[in-house]
Amino acid sequence: MTVPPTSPSPVSDPSEASGSESAIPRPPKPTRVAGTRRSFFKWAGLAGAGGIAVVAGASILRSKPSSQISAPDVTLPPPTATLPGKPITFAEPTGLGIDGLSPFITPNDSFFRIDTAFYPPNVNLDTWRLKIEGSVDTPLEFSYDELLALPQVEVPLTIACVSNGVGGDLIGTAVWQGVPLGSLLERAGIQPTGDQIVGRSLDGFTAGFPTAAVFDGRTALLALGMNGEPLPPDHGFPARLVIEGLFGYVSATKWLSTIELTGWDTYNGYWIPLGWSKEGPVKIESRIDVPKSSGSLRAGAIPIAGVAWAPAGVARVEVQIDDGPWIDAQLGPAVSDGTWRQWVHQWQATAGAHKIRVRATDNDGQTQTSDEAPVQPDGATGWHTRRITVSA
């Protein structure tokens, strides 16, 4: 989801926000039952860092008992399948073993948070229900225990915020566990007029995306777990939507209460009337994690490394130094089209001021554009550039 500024006043530009969790007073972090960590440790060897942005505009600014905003006595059931269904082995904990490179899997406590609520909504599992309604043959309602009892899958997936500027950190990869959204919608029966899925949050937020996105082969999940734990309160407990290839502002409804099938032209989600595009496909992007723009660098072998992502999957990453030729970087393992890839180029640095740029190419042969565009209305574009100074 996109981010309004850290003022409680309503805004029309989520890209104006800045700040971090520590910038806004927060209640004590609730005690959380970790549940099984089997899934997380299976993937932890793959593993990214992201900033946490806490935002305003909340309609539920009230204190919440920790017993209601944590995941009390919840243990995730074992998933029936792991996607993409193949074992992944890494020689180094971060995949490529580069200091400062984003790990493949982003830990929960450093995963970015972007939403329209100051605090997680008050959730009582005894009364919470997920409803599926609207243009369906059979409206459905599930308790939390009923959702846990359904066959579940786990899948590593990268998600991003539309407010993520070029080179930004409003993106991360987690191993999500939950129920395939398509199986729930098929049970309800989709009527011809239901060509948009609208997720409705307990805090009043709404986001809509095409129903077709659930059935075109991408990951579309009603997520109940994140990195082997029940969803943390900040990330949507008890349930949220996670849709591959779409920015969060049109798809990633947290603290989910209702999934409504409606017409594409009959309803607009929260951010659309405020000037953001109704369609929010993720762009081909890449980021330089190391070296940083500041710090002491000496001439000699210096790794240039980062991550790249694209809806069609990343096939190639190239690095350019000082307007020289583009050089192919070494890529980390490809887990799936839905996850970012790490990359590294071993540079023999010379003393002086240098400019480093990066670009990615996806599996369809499309190369990341150099055209610079702001985050509004549908995501930033351009090549991430870092300027560094190397001493002799």
Buried (B, 14 or more C-beta within 10 A) or exposed (E): BBBBBBEEEEBEBBBBBEBEEEEBEEEEEBEBEBBBEEBBEBBBBBBBBBBBBBBBBBEBEEEBEBEBBBBBEBEBBEBEEBBBEEEBEBEEEBBBBBEBBBBBBBBBEBBBBBBBBBBBBBBEBEEBEBBBBBBBEEEBEBBBEEBBEBEBBBBBBBBBBBBBBBBBBBBBBBBBBBBBBBBBBEEBBBEEEBBBBBBBBBBBBBBBBBBEBBBEEBBBBBBBBBBBBBBBBBBBBBBBBBBBBBBBBBBBBBBBBBBBBBEBEEBBBBBBEBEBBBBBBBBBBBBBBBBEEEEEBEEEEBBBBBBBBBBBBBBBBBBBBEEEEBEEBEBBBBBBBBBBBBBBBEBEBEEEEBEBBBBBBBBEEBBBBEEEBEBBBBBBBBBBBBEBEBEE
